[in-house]
């Protein structure tokens, strides 16, 4: 199911990006820069919400009754993933947003959509890894990395 949500976000983003006006592109840039300007001691929940608002601005840029709600749900998905992944995801999110904007500036909506899809996939992997570490701690095992090939991470 997660792969379907991720794919829907990428498809919706590609549509929105294909319709991106210069003023909407600037709104996305401003959304990222506002988030980057938050003080270092800002709580992670607030910063994750600011990062997730990027999806809402993208939804507004879509100006489409079908695509916009999909992207708004992407904001919720991204927020949940970022909260689970924790503050360690902050730099990765910022870099992904910048790459996304670079694709848009270059007129490549498909590249932007693929960046968004990769971003969600990486956040999901981070969450799965955190879940494995928490599970190990609860079961009294050390939370160190296990390089055993028999260990798999469930989705």
VMD Tcl script that builds the backbone (N, CA, C; Angstrom):
set m [mol new atoms 465]
animate dup $m
set s [atomselect $m all]
$s set {name element resname resid chain x y z} {
  {N N UNK 1 A 0.815 -1.194 0.000}
  {CA C UNK 1 A 0.000 0.000 0.000}
  {C C UNK 1 A 0.865 1.268 0.000}
  {N N UNK 2 A 1.965 1.229 0.755}
  {CA C UNK 2 A 2.833 2.397 0.807}
  {C C UNK 2 A 3.343 2.759 -0.589}
  {N N UNK 3 A 3.722 1.757 -1.376}
  {CA C UNK 3 A 4.223 2.034 -2.726}
  {C C UNK 3 A 3.164 2.732 -3.577}
  {N N UNK 4 A 1.895 2.376 -3.380}
  {CA C UNK 4 A 0.815 3.037 -4.121}
  {C C UNK 4 A 0.692 4.503 -3.707}
  {N N UNK 5 A 0.791 4.778 -2.416}
  {CA C UNK 5 A 0.730 6.165 -1.933}
  {C C UNK 5 A 1.894 6.981 -2.489}
  {N N UNK 6 A 3.080 6.389 -2.456}
  {CA C UNK 6 A 4.269 7.056 -2.959}
  {C C UNK 6 A 4.119 7.328 -4.460}
  {N N UNK 7 A 3.623 6.349 -5.197}
  {CA C UNK 7 A 3.425 6.518 -6.633}
  {C C UNK 7 A 2.383 7.569 -6.952}
  {N N UNK 8 A 1.317 7.604 -6.158}
  {CA C UNK 8 A 0.270 8.615 -6.368}
  {C C UNK 8 A 0.827 10.014 -6.129}
  {N N UNK 9 A 1.678 10.150 -5.117}
  {CA C UNK 9 A 2.292 11.453 -4.839}
  {C C UNK 9 A 3.178 11.888 -6.005}
  {N N UNK 10 A 3.970 10.958 -6.524}
  {CA C UNK 10 A 4.863 11.290 -7.638}
  {C C UNK 10 A 4.066 11.686 -8.873}
  {N N UNK 11 A 3.000 10.954 -9.167}
  {CA C UNK 11 A 2.173 11.280 -10.334}
  {C C UNK 11 A 1.511 12.643 -10.177}
  {N N UNK 12 A 0.973 12.890 -8.998}
  {CA C UNK 12 A 0.319 14.177 -8.744}
  {C C UNK 12 A 1.340 15.311 -8.817}
  {N N UNK 13 A 2.530 15.070 -8.279}
  {CA C UNK 13 A 3.574 16.101 -8.317}
  {C C UNK 13 A 3.984 16.403 -9.755}
  {N N UNK 14 A 4.079 15.375 -10.569}
  {CA C UNK 14 A 4.463 15.605 -11.970}
  {C C UNK 14 A 3.424 16.465 -12.688}
  {N N UNK 15 A 2.152 16.198 -12.418}
  {CA C UNK 15 A 1.083 17.014 -13.018}
  {C C UNK 15 A 1.190 18.452 -12.523}
  {N N UNK 16 A 1.336 18.619 -11.215}
  {CA C UNK 16 A 1.435 19.963 -10.643}
  {C C UNK 16 A 2.659 20.698 -11.182}
  {N N UNK 17 A 3.765 19.992 -11.284}
  {CA C UNK 17 A 5.000 20.616 -11.763}
  {C C UNK 17 A 4.891 21.029 -13.226}
  {N N UNK 18 A 4.158 20.256 -13.989}
  {CA C UNK 18 A 3.960 20.601 -15.393}
  {C C UNK 18 A 3.142 21.865 -15.580}
  {N N UNK 19 A 2.398 22.242 -14.561}
  {CA C UNK 19 A 1.545 23.433 -14.599}
  {C C UNK 19 A 2.111 24.587 -13.782}
  {N N UNK 20 A 3.338 24.444 -13.347}
  {CA C UNK 20 A 3.934 25.397 -12.412}
  {C C UNK 20 A 4.177 26.754 -13.071}
  {N N UNK 21 A 3.634 27.768 -12.451}
  {CA C UNK 21 A 3.886 29.142 -12.911}
  {C C UNK 21 A 5.094 29.685 -12.150}
  {N N UNK 22 A 5.722 30.726 -12.661}
  {CA C UNK 22 A 6.857 31.318 -11.935}
  {C C UNK 22 A 6.482 31.764 -10.522}
  {N N UNK 23 A 5.280 32.293 -10.333}
  {CA C UNK 23 A 4.895 32.741 -8.987}
  {C C UNK 23 A 4.706 31.554 -8.041}
  {N N UNK 24 A 4.202 30.436 -8.549}
  {CA C UNK 24 A 4.046 29.236 -7.709}
  {C C UNK 24 A 5.405 28.629 -7.380}
  {N N UNK 25 A 6.309 28.667 -8.351}
  {CA C UNK 25 A 7.669 28.186 -8.101}
  {C C UNK 25 A 8.322 29.023 -7.005}
  {N N UNK 26 A 8.100 30.318 -7.052}
  {CA C UNK 26 A 8.634 31.204 -6.013}
  {C C UNK 26 A 8.003 30.892 -4.653}
  {N N UNK 27 A 6.716 30.563 -4.637}
  {CA C UNK 27 A 6.060 30.195 -3.378}
  {C C UNK 27 A 6.683 28.930 -2.788}
  {N N UNK 28 A 7.030 27.971 -3.630}
  {CA C UNK 28 A 7.702 26.761 -3.151}
  {C C UNK 28 A 9.080 27.094 -2.577}
  {N N UNK 29 A 9.812 27.960 -3.279}
  {CA C UNK 29 A 11.126 28.394 -2.789}
  {C C UNK 29 A 10.996 29.075 -1.431}
  {N N UNK 30 A 10.019 29.955 -1.322}
  {CA C UNK 30 A 9.801 30.667 -0.056}
  {C C UNK 30 A 9.427 29.703 1.064}
  {N N UNK 31 A 8.622 28.688 0.750}
  {CA C UNK 31 A 8.245 27.686 1.748}
  {C C UNK 31 A 9.484 26.992 2.292}
  {N N UNK 32 A 10.387 26.611 1.404}
  {CA C UNK 32 A 11.623 25.962 1.835}
  {C C UNK 32 A 12.480 26.917 2.653}
  {N N UNK 33 A 12.639 28.130 2.174}
  {CA C UNK 33 A 13.500 29.087 2.877}
  {C C UNK 33 A 12.936 29.447 4.251}
  {N N UNK 34 A 11.624 29.561 4.366}
  {CA C UNK 34 A 11.014 29.823 5.679}
  {C C UNK 34 A 11.327 28.698 6.648}
  {N N UNK 35 A 11.250 27.477 6.169}
  {CA C UNK 35 A 11.559 26.327 7.009}
  {C C UNK 35 A 13.025 26.344 7.417}
  {N N UNK 36 A 13.896 26.665 6.481}
  {CA C UNK 36 A 15.332 26.717 6.783}
  {C C UNK 36 A 15.664 27.820 7.788}
  {N N UNK 37 A 14.873 28.873 7.827}
  {CA C UNK 37 A 15.121 29.993 8.753}
  {C C UNK 37 A 14.626 29.721 10.174}
  {N N UNK 38 A 13.900 28.635 10.373}
  {CA C UNK 38 A 13.443 28.332 11.734}
  {C C UNK 38 A 14.664 28.153 12.635}
  {N N UNK 39 A 14.602 28.669 13.852}
  {CA C UNK 39 A 15.747 28.544 14.769}
  {C C UNK 39 A 16.091 27.082 15.038}
  {N N UNK 40 A 17.362 26.850 15.316}
  {CA C UNK 40 A 17.851 25.482 15.545}
  {C C UNK 40 A 17.126 24.793 16.701}
  {N N UNK 41 A 16.661 25.570 17.672}
  {CA C UNK 41 A 16.002 24.960 18.825}
  {C C UNK 41 A 14.499 24.750 18.623}
  {N N UNK 42 A 14.016 24.982 17.398}
  {CA C UNK 42 A 12.598 24.739 17.095}
  {C C UNK 42 A 12.309 23.252 17.286}
  {N N UNK 43 A 11.178 22.950 17.886}
  {CA C UNK 43 A 10.801 21.556 18.075}
  {C C UNK 43 A 10.665 20.832 16.741}
  {N N UNK 44 A 11.005 19.545 16.729}
  {CA C UNK 44 A 10.971 18.779 15.490}
  {C C UNK 44 A 9.555 18.704 14.919}
  {N N UNK 45 A 8.542 18.627 15.763}
  {CA C UNK 45 A 7.168 18.563 15.252}
  {C C UNK 45 A 6.839 19.806 14.425}
  {N N UNK 46 A 7.265 20.975 14.920}
  {CA C UNK 46 A 7.005 22.225 14.205}
  {C C UNK 46 A 7.797 22.270 12.894}
  {N N UNK 47 A 9.044 21.848 12.944}
  {CA C UNK 47 A 9.873 21.876 11.735}
  {C C UNK 47 A 9.361 20.858 10.715}
  {N N UNK 48 A 8.966 19.683 11.164}
  {CA C UNK 48 A 8.418 18.670 10.250}
  {C C UNK 48 A 7.129 19.182 9.605}
  {N N UNK 49 A 6.313 19.877 10.376}
  {CA C UNK 49 A 5.081 20.458 9.821}
  {C C UNK 49 A 5.412 21.504 8.761}
  {N N UNK 50 A 6.441 22.293 9.005}
  {CA C UNK 50 A 6.855 23.302 8.017}
  {C C UNK 50 A 7.372 22.622 6.749}
  {N N UNK 51 A 8.135 21.548 6.912}
  {CA C UNK 51 A 8.593 20.785 5.742}
  {C C UNK 51 A 7.399 20.198 4.979}
  {N N UNK 52 A 6.449 19.654 5.708}
  {CA C UNK 52 A 5.282 19.032 5.075}
  {C C UNK 52 A 4.423 20.059 4.344}
  {N N UNK 53 A 4.463 21.308 4.797}
  {CA C UNK 53 A 3.681 22.357 4.138}
  {C C UNK 53 A 4.103 22.549 2.684}
  {N N UNK 54 A 5.290 22.111 2.338}
  {CA C UNK 54 A 5.773 22.163 0.964}
  {C C UNK 54 A 4.779 21.453 0.038}
  {N N UNK 55 A 4.234 20.319 0.505}
  {CA C UNK 55 A 3.251 19.573 -0.282}
  {C C UNK 55 A 1.969 20.386 -0.471}
  {N N UNK 56 A 1.588 21.127 0.555}
  {CA C UNK 56 A 0.379 21.947 0.476}
  {C C UNK 56 A 0.559 23.068 -0.530}
  {N N UNK 57 A 1.729 23.694 -0.530}
  {CA C UNK 57 A 2.012 24.743 -1.515}
  {C C UNK 57 A 2.004 24.137 -2.919}
  {N N UNK 58 A 2.555 22.940 -3.057}
  {CA C UNK 58 A 2.539 22.248 -4.347}
  {C C UNK 58 A 1.105 21.934 -4.769}
  {N N UNK 59 A 0.260 21.560 -3.805}
  {CA C UNK 59 A -1.157 21.291 -4.101}
  {C C UNK 59 A -1.849 22.545 -4.617}
  {N N UNK 60 A -1.550 23.673 -3.999}
  {CA C UNK 60 A -2.126 24.941 -4.461}
  {C C UNK 60 A -1.653 25.265 -5.879}
  {N N UNK 61 A -0.407 24.939 -6.169}
  {CA C UNK 61 A 0.143 25.200 -7.504}
  {C C UNK 61 A -0.546 24.333 -8.555}
  {N N UNK 62 A -0.987 23.142 -8.150}
  {CA C UNK 62 A -1.638 22.233 -9.095}
  {C C UNK 62 A -2.937 22.832 -9.620}
  {N N UNK 63 A -3.661 23.528 -8.732}
  {CA C UNK 63 A -4.935 24.132 -9.112}
  {C C UNK 63 A -5.803 23.132 -9.865}
  {N N UNK 64 A -5.933 21.941 -9.277}
  {CA C UNK 64 A -6.663 20.847 -9.904}
  {C C UNK 64 A -7.463 20.124 -8.817}
  {N N UNK 65 A -8.749 19.908 -9.065}
  {CA C UNK 65 A -9.623 19.312 -8.048}
  {C C UNK 65 A -9.294 17.858 -7.728}
  {N N UNK 66 A -8.578 17.184 -8.607}
  {CA C UNK 66 A -8.202 15.791 -8.352}
  {C C UNK 66 A -6.791 15.705 -7.782}
  {N N UNK 67 A -5.873 16.443 -8.366}
  {CA C UNK 67 A -4.465 16.369 -7.976}
  {C C UNK 67 A -4.213 17.012 -6.603}
  {N N UNK 68 A -4.829 18.133 -6.333}
  {CA C UNK 68 A -4.568 18.856 -5.083}
  {C C UNK 68 A -4.826 18.005 -3.833}
  {N N UNK 69 A -5.963 17.299 -3.728}
  {CA C UNK 69 A -6.167 16.491 -2.512}
  {C C UNK 69 A -5.139 15.369 -2.347}
  {N N UNK 70 A -4.649 14.845 -3.449}
  {CA C UNK 70 A -3.609 13.809 -3.363}
  {C C UNK 70 A -2.353 14.409 -2.737}
  {N N UNK 71 A -1.979 15.600 -3.191}
  {CA C UNK 71 A -0.789 16.250 -2.646}
  {C C UNK 71 A -0.987 16.683 -1.194}
  {N N UNK 72 A -2.176 17.092 -0.833}
  {CA C UNK 72 A -2.454 17.436 0.570}
  {C C UNK 72 A -2.279 16.186 1.443}
  {N N UNK 73 A -2.731 15.039 0.942}
  {CA C UNK 73 A -2.521 13.799 1.703}
  {C C UNK 73 A -1.027 13.468 1.770}
  {N N UNK 74 A -0.267 13.914 0.768}
  {CA C UNK 74 A 1.183 13.740 0.798}
  {C C UNK 74 A 1.817 14.518 1.925}
  {N N UNK 75 A 1.242 15.667 2.250}
  {CA C UNK 75 A 1.741 16.452 3.377}
  {C C UNK 75 A 1.577 15.650 4.670}
  {N N UNK 76 A 0.446 15.006 4.818}
  {CA C UNK 76 A 0.197 14.185 6.010}
  {C C UNK 76 A 1.151 12.997 6.058}
  {N N UNK 77 A 1.331 12.335 4.916}
  {CA C UNK 77 A 2.237 11.196 4.835}
  {C C UNK 77 A 3.666 11.620 5.167}
  {N N UNK 78 A 4.126 12.699 4.543}
  {CA C UNK 78 A 5.490 13.176 4.777}
  {C C UNK 78 A 5.685 13.564 6.242}
  {N N UNK 79 A 4.689 14.235 6.822}
  {CA C UNK 79 A 4.785 14.631 8.226}
  {C C UNK 79 A 4.937 13.397 9.120}
  {N N UNK 80 A 4.093 12.402 8.908}
  {CA C UNK 80 A 4.165 11.184 9.716}
  {C C UNK 80 A 5.527 10.509 9.578}
  {N N UNK 81 A 6.029 10.435 8.348}
  {CA C UNK 81 A 7.342 9.815 8.128}
  {C C UNK 81 A 8.449 10.623 8.796}
  {N N UNK 82 A 8.373 11.949 8.674}
  {CA C UNK 82 A 9.414 12.783 9.278}
  {C C UNK 82 A 9.391 12.697 10.797}
  {N N UNK 83 A 8.216 12.654 11.383}
  {CA C UNK 83 A 8.119 12.539 12.844}
  {C C UNK 83 A 8.743 11.224 13.292}
  {N N UNK 84 A 8.452 10.151 12.586}
  {CA C UNK 84 A 9.019 8.849 12.937}
  {C C UNK 84 A 10.523 8.826 12.720}
  {N N UNK 85 A 10.984 9.382 11.608}
  {CA C UNK 85 A 12.417 9.378 11.301}
  {C C UNK 85 A 13.198 10.261 12.272}
  {N N UNK 86 A 12.561 11.317 12.750}
  {CA C UNK 86 A 13.207 12.200 13.721}
  {C C UNK 86 A 14.033 13.298 13.071}
  {N N UNK 87 A 14.584 14.123 13.921}
  {CA C UNK 87 A 15.331 15.301 13.482}
  {C C UNK 87 A 16.492 14.947 12.551}
  {N N UNK 88 A 16.983 13.729 12.601}
  {CA C UNK 88 A 18.083 13.320 11.715}
  {C C UNK 88 A 17.690 13.444 10.242}
  {N N UNK 89 A 16.399 13.490 9.954}
  {CA C UNK 89 A 15.925 13.593 8.575}
  {C C UNK 89 A 15.966 15.023 8.045}
  {N N UNK 90 A 16.173 15.996 8.911}
  {CA C UNK 90 A 16.082 17.404 8.531}
  {C C UNK 90 A 16.958 17.756 7.330}
  {N N UNK 91 A 18.227 17.464 7.398}
  {CA C UNK 91 A 19.145 17.803 6.308}
  {C C UNK 91 A 18.776 17.097 5.016}
  {N N UNK 92 A 18.370 15.845 5.118}
  {CA C UNK 92 A 17.979 15.086 3.936}
  {C C UNK 92 A 16.755 15.716 3.286}
  {N N UNK 93 A 15.803 16.157 4.101}
  {CA C UNK 93 A 14.584 16.775 3.573}
  {C C UNK 93 A 14.929 18.081 2.856}
  {N N UNK 94 A 15.756 18.896 3.482}
  {CA C UNK 94 A 16.145 20.178 2.875}
  {C C UNK 94 A 16.844 19.946 1.532}
  {N N UNK 95 A 17.779 19.014 1.496}
  {CA C UNK 95 A 18.497 18.742 0.246}
  {C C UNK 95 A 17.570 18.212 -0.837}
  {N N UNK 96 A 16.633 17.375 -0.456}
  {CA C UNK 96 A 15.678 16.857 -1.428}
  {C C UNK 96 A 14.804 17.976 -1.989}
  {N N UNK 97 A 14.350 18.871 -1.122}
  {CA C UNK 97 A 13.531 20.000 -1.576}
  {C C UNK 97 A 14.315 20.879 -2.556}
  {N N UNK 98 A 15.588 21.081 -2.258}
  {CA C UNK 98 A 16.414 21.903 -3.155}
  {C C UNK 98 A 16.580 21.233 -4.512}
  {N N UNK 99 A 16.801 19.923 -4.515}
  {CA C UNK 99 A 16.906 19.212 -5.798}
  {C C UNK 99 A 15.590 19.290 -6.556}
  {N N UNK 100 A 14.485 19.139 -5.841}
  {CA C UNK 100 A 13.163 19.242 -6.452}
  {C C UNK 100 A 13.014 20.586 -7.162}
  {N N UNK 101 A 13.386 21.658 -6.471}
  {CA C UNK 101 A 13.288 22.998 -7.050}
  {C C UNK 101 A 14.234 23.177 -8.240}
  {N N UNK 102 A 15.409 22.566 -8.164}
  {CA C UNK 102 A 16.331 22.629 -9.304}
  {C C UNK 102 A 15.722 21.979 -10.541}
  {N N UNK 103 A 15.065 20.845 -10.353}
  {CA C UNK 103 A 14.388 20.189 -11.486}
  {C C UNK 103 A 13.307 21.101 -12.066}
  {N N UNK 104 A 12.541 21.713 -11.188}
  {CA C UNK 104 A 11.482 22.610 -11.664}
  {C C UNK 104 A 12.062 23.800 -12.425}
  {N N UNK 105 A 13.108 24.373 -11.875}
  {CA C UNK 105 A 13.750 25.525 -12.524}
  {C C UNK 105 A 14.272 25.133 -13.910}
  {N N UNK 106 A 14.723 23.885 -14.046}
  {CA C UNK 106 A 15.235 23.393 -15.324}
  {C C UNK 106 A 14.108 22.973 -16.274}
  {N N UNK 107 A 12.854 23.056 -15.807}
  {CA C UNK 107 A 11.723 22.669 -16.645}
  {C C UNK 107 A 11.562 21.161 -16.780}
  {N N UNK 108 A 11.927 20.423 -15.729}
  {CA C UNK 108 A 11.866 18.960 -15.749}
  {C C UNK 108 A 10.887 18.447 -14.692}
  {N N UNK 109 A 9.566 18.463 -15.004}
  {CA C UNK 109 A 8.591 17.993 -14.014}
  {C C UNK 109 A 8.742 16.510 -13.687}
  {N N UNK 110 A 9.187 15.712 -14.643}
  {CA C UNK 110 A 9.378 14.284 -14.375}
  {C C UNK 110 A 10.524 14.080 -13.377}
  {N N UNK 111 A 11.610 14.818 -13.565}
  {CA C UNK 111 A 12.725 14.735 -12.621}
  {C C UNK 111 A 12.315 15.172 -11.228}
  {N N UNK 112 A 11.501 16.232 -11.142}
  {CA C UNK 112 A 11.016 16.705 -9.846}
  {C C UNK 112 A 10.152 15.635 -9.180}
  {N N UNK 113 A 9.283 15.017 -9.968}
  {CA C UNK 113 A 8.412 13.973 -9.422}
  {C C UNK 113 A 9.222 12.776 -8.936}
  {N N UNK 114 A 10.257 12.393 -9.682}
  {CA C UNK 114 A 11.110 11.281 -9.256}
  {C C UNK 114 A 11.872 11.636 -7.981}
  {N N UNK 115 A 12.290 12.888 -7.859}
  {CA C UNK 115 A 12.955 13.334 -6.635}
  {C C UNK 115 A 12.010 13.215 -5.438}
  {N N UNK 116 A 10.772 13.619 -5.626}
  {CA C UNK 116 A 9.789 13.527 -4.553}
  {C C UNK 116 A 9.546 12.063 -4.172}
  {N N UNK 117 A 9.452 11.210 -5.168}
  {CA C UNK 117 A 9.245 9.784 -4.901}
  {C C UNK 117 A 10.443 9.202 -4.140}
  {N N UNK 118 A 11.655 9.540 -4.571}
  {CA C UNK 118 A 12.858 9.077 -3.864}
  {C C UNK 118 A 12.873 9.585 -2.428}
  {N N UNK 119 A 12.486 10.835 -2.260}
  {CA C UNK 119 A 12.442 11.444 -0.927}
  {C C UNK 119 A 11.535 10.633 0.003}
  {N N UNK 120 A 10.337 10.313 -0.452}
  {CA C UNK 120 A 9.399 9.539 0.376}
  {C C UNK 120 A 9.924 8.129 0.627}
  {N N UNK 121 A 10.554 7.537 -0.376}
  {CA C UNK 121 A 11.108 6.187 -0.218}
  {C C UNK 121 A 12.211 6.193 0.846}
  {N N UNK 122 A 13.091 7.182 0.792}
  {CA C UNK 122 A 14.192 7.240 1.756}
  {C C UNK 122 A 13.667 7.495 3.165}
  {N N UNK 123 A 12.695 8.381 3.296}
  {CA C UNK 123 A 12.086 8.599 4.616}
  {C C UNK 123 A 11.476 7.299 5.146}
  {N N UNK 124 A 10.823 6.565 4.272}
  {CA C UNK 124 A 10.210 5.297 4.680}
  {C C UNK 124 A 11.275 4.307 5.151}
  {N N UNK 125 A 12.375 4.219 4.436}
  {CA C UNK 125 A 13.464 3.331 4.841}
  {C C UNK 125 A 14.016 3.764 6.201}
  {N N UNK 126 A 14.191 5.058 6.388}
  {CA C UNK 126 A 14.667 5.558 7.685}
  {C C UNK 126 A 13.719 5.124 8.805}
  {N N UNK 127 A 12.431 5.216 8.557}
  {CA C UNK 127 A 11.439 4.831 9.567}
  {C C UNK 127 A 11.513 3.343 9.870}
  {N N UNK 128 A 11.683 2.552 8.836}
  {CA C UNK 128 A 11.791 1.098 9.039}
  {C C UNK 128 A 13.027 0.774 9.860}
  {N N UNK 129 A 14.138 1.436 9.576}
  {CA C UNK 129 A 15.360 1.189 10.340}
  {C C UNK 129 A 15.184 1.585 11.799}
  {N N UNK 130 A 14.533 2.703 12.027}
  {CA C UNK 130 A 14.268 3.139 13.400}
  {C C UNK 130 A 13.377 2.126 14.108}
  {N N UNK 131 A 12.392 1.587 13.399}
  {CA C UNK 131 A 11.517 0.571 13.971}
  {C C UNK 131 A 12.277 -0.677 14.369}
  {N N UNK 132 A 13.244 -1.088 13.555}
  {CA C UNK 132 A 14.069 -2.253 13.874}
  {C C UNK 132 A 14.889 -1.982 15.123}
  {N N UNK 133 A 15.469 -0.783 15.201}
  {CA C UNK 133 A 16.284 -0.438 16.372}
  {C C UNK 133 A 15.431 -0.409 17.643}
  {N N UNK 134 A 14.235 0.159 17.550}
  {CA C UNK 134 A 13.351 0.209 18.725}
  {C C UNK 134 A 12.944 -1.198 19.143}
  {N N UNK 135 A 12.656 -2.044 18.178}
  {CA C UNK 135 A 12.273 -3.426 18.460}
  {C C UNK 135 A 13.413 -4.144 19.187}
  {N N UNK 136 A 14.637 -3.934 18.733}
  {CA C UNK 136 A 15.791 -4.567 19.375}
  {C C UNK 136 A 15.945 -4.086 20.808}
  {N N UNK 137 A 15.753 -2.781 21.036}
  {CA C UNK 137 A 15.873 -2.245 22.396}
  {C C UNK 137 A 14.804 -2.829 23.312}
  {N N UNK 138 A 13.571 -2.937 22.809}
  {CA C UNK 138 A 12.481 -3.480 23.632}
  {C C UNK 138 A 12.721 -4.938 23.982}
  {N N UNK 139 A 13.388 -5.657 23.122}
  {CA C UNK 139 A 13.625 -7.079 23.351}
  {C C UNK 139 A 14.957 -7.351 24.032}
  {N N UNK 140 A 15.584 -6.307 24.549}
  {CA C UNK 140 A 16.800 -6.479 25.326}
  {C C UNK 140 A 18.049 -6.725 24.510}
  {N N UNK 141 A 17.964 -6.578 23.215}
  {CA C UNK 141 A 19.152 -6.742 22.380}
  {C C UNK 141 A 19.757 -5.369 22.118}
  {N N UNK 142 A 21.041 -5.323 21.914}
  {CA C UNK 142 A 21.669 -4.029 21.623}
  {C C UNK 142 A 21.117 -3.448 20.325}
  {N N UNK 143 A 21.085 -2.144 20.263}
  {CA C UNK 143 A 20.558 -1.446 19.091}
  {C C UNK 143 A 21.677 -1.125 18.100}
  {N N UNK 144 A 22.650 -2.001 18.015}
  {CA C UNK 144 A 23.749 -1.783 17.073}
  {C C UNK 144 A 23.383 -2.335 15.710}
  {N N UNK 145 A 24.166 -1.941 14.739}
  {CA C UNK 145 A 23.905 -2.429 13.385}
  {C C UNK 145 A 24.231 -3.905 13.294}
  {N N UNK 146 A 23.377 -4.622 12.584}
  {CA C UNK 146 A 23.578 -6.039 12.342}
  {C C UNK 146 A 23.782 -6.201 10.847}
  {N N UNK 147 A 24.940 -6.667 10.472}
  {CA C UNK 147 A 25.238 -6.794 9.045}
  {C C UNK 147 A 24.943 -8.194 8.523}
  {N N UNK 148 A 24.234 -8.967 9.301}
  {CA C UNK 148 A 23.897 -10.309 8.889}
  {C C UNK 148 A 22.943 -10.290 7.698}
  {N N UNK 149 A 23.262 -11.041 6.633}
  {CA C UNK 149 A 22.373 -11.034 5.466}
  {C C UNK 149 A 21.029 -11.669 5.754}
  {N N UNK 150 A 20.915 -12.422 6.843}
  {CA C UNK 150 A 19.633 -13.053 7.143}
  {C C UNK 150 A 18.646 -12.087 7.761}
  {N N UNK 151 A 19.122 -10.943 8.200}
  {CA C UNK 151 A 18.226 -9.945 8.785}
  {C C UNK 151 A 17.541 -9.167 7.671}
  {N N UNK 152 A 16.232 -9.110 7.696}
  {CA C UNK 152 A 15.509 -8.306 6.708}
  {C C UNK 152 A 14.623 -7.324 7.436}
  {N N UNK 153 A 14.305 -6.269 6.743}
  {CA C UNK 153 A 13.459 -5.238 7.316}
  {C C UNK 153 A 12.092 -5.342 6.661}
  {N N UNK 154 A 11.087 -5.532 7.470}
  {CA C UNK 154 A 9.710 -5.615 6.957}
  {C C UNK 154 A 9.200 -4.240 6.618}
  {N N UNK 155 A 8.333 -4.165 5.613}
  {CA C UNK 155 A 7.750 -2.857 5.276}
  {C C UNK 155 A 6.455 -2.651 6.002}
}
mol reanalyze $m
mol bondsrecalc $m
mol representation Tube
mol addrep $m
